[in-house]
Amino acid sequence: MAIKVTFVENPLGKGGKVMARVVRGSVVSFDTLLTYMAKDTALETNDMRVMFQQLVGALVFYLPEGVSVATPMGNFRMNARSRSTGTNGDRALDQNGLHLTIKVDPELQRMLHSKCKVEIIETPPVRGPRVLSVHNVDTGNGVSEFASGHIMHIGGSRLSFDQTDDELGVFLVGADGEAAVRCTVYSRAGSANIDCKIPEVAQGTYLLEVRTRPTQREIRTGHFKEPLNIA
């Protein structure tokens, strides 16, 4: 077995930078873990369960004193994140701002490195807008009947865009590949739904595109699977 790793787009990077991400596998249950730990010992799984319960109790006893607790897995300790409560730099913190951390034991890290193998799997494609449905608000019909001036409702995911950017939004592209016409009037432009007015275009068949630009990257385009007929 190997640790499966894929490469995905870094949401904080620019220029197509990617980062490695482990593909999570199944979860080993606590009972399975206890059974493995008791193997080849004189202890029963219930003995192991009590040991863990005692460990949790010991951590709850010692960590609130501000100390570190050393274990074969590493050192447990409580850390804090403060949050600003005013414009003058004052800081405040309560117990909800504390969190448990562990500094992994170097020997445990070394053993894991020696045992693990890495398998690079296929990188998923860049995720763009998904156009799942189109509806004519004026007539109540689906994609079969539209006209200039009608309100079109679009459903999907990752649809949001900057309405002030003329390169982004909803576009009608002639079936013969002619220049796209952008819808300019929007009453809603969210991640899951767009409501827009069909612009003045010649009668004919058009392909519907939604163009977005997440966090100032390259433009991404989503297409609706069926053509629109503008009467």
TAMO-V354848 format. One record per pair of residues at least 24 apart in sequence whose C-alpha atoms are under 7 Angstrom apart, sorted by the first residue. I is the first residue (numbers start at 1). GAP is how many residues later the second one is. If there is no record, write none. Layout:
i=I gap=GAP
i=I gap=GAP
//
This chain:
i=2 gap=114
i=2 gap=115
i=2 gap=116
i=2 gap=117
i=3 gap=113
i=3 gap=114
i=3 gap=115
i=3 gap=116
i=4 gap=114
i=4 gap=115
i=4 gap=116
i=4 gap=117
i=5 gap=113
i=5 gap=114
i=5 gap=115
i=5 gap=116
i=6 gap=114
i=6 gap=115
i=6 gap=116
i=6 gap=117
i=7 gap=116
i=8 gap=115
i=8 gap=116
i=14 gap=203
i=72 gap=33
i=73 gap=31
i=73 gap=32
i=73 gap=35
i=74 gap=28
i=74 gap=29
i=74 gap=30
i=74 gap=31
i=75 gap=27
i=75 gap=28
i=75 gap=29
i=76 gap=25
i=76 gap=26
i=76 gap=27
i=77 gap=24
i=77 gap=25
i=128 gap=30
i=128 gap=92
i=128 gap=93
i=128 gap=94
i=129 gap=28
i=129 gap=29
i=129 gap=30
i=129 gap=81
i=129 gap=91
i=129 gap=92
i=129 gap=93
i=130 gap=26
i=130 gap=27
i=130 gap=28
i=130 gap=29
i=130 gap=92
i=131 gap=24
i=131 gap=25
i=131 gap=26
i=131 gap=91
i=131 gap=92
i=131 gap=93
i=132 gap=24
i=132 gap=92
i=143 gap=85
i=144 gap=84
i=144 gap=85
i=145 gap=84
i=145 gap=85
i=146 gap=83
i=146 gap=84
i=146 gap=85
i=147 gap=83
i=147 gap=84
i=148 gap=50
i=148 gap=51
i=148 gap=52
i=148 gap=53
i=149 gap=48
i=149 gap=49
i=149 gap=50
i=150 gap=47
i=150 gap=48
i=151 gap=44
i=151 gap=45
i=151 gap=46
i=151 gap=47
i=152 gap=43
i=152 gap=44
i=152 gap=45
i=152 gap=46
i=153 gap=41
i=153 gap=42
i=153 gap=43
i=154 gap=39
i=154 gap=40
i=154 gap=41
i=155 gap=37
i=155 gap=38
i=155 gap=39
i=156 gap=36
i=156 gap=37
i=157 gap=34
i=157 gap=35
i=158 gap=33
i=158 gap=34
i=159 gap=31
i=159 gap=32
i=159 gap=33
i=159 gap=51
i=159 gap=53
i=160 gap=29
i=160 gap=30
i=160 gap=31
i=160 gap=52
i=161 gap=51
i=161 gap=52
i=168 gap=43
i=168 gap=44
i=169 gap=41
i=169 gap=42
i=169 gap=43
i=170 gap=39
i=170 gap=40
i=170 gap=41
i=171 gap=37
i=171 gap=38
i=171 gap=39
i=172 gap=34
i=172 gap=35
i=172 gap=36
i=172 gap=37
i=173 gap=33
i=173 gap=34
i=173 gap=35
i=174 gap=31
i=174 gap=32
i=174 gap=33
i=175 gap=30
i=175 gap=31
i=175 gap=32
i=203 gap=27
i=203 gap=28
i=204 gap=25
i=204 gap=26
i=204 gap=27
i=205 gap=24
i=205 gap=25
//
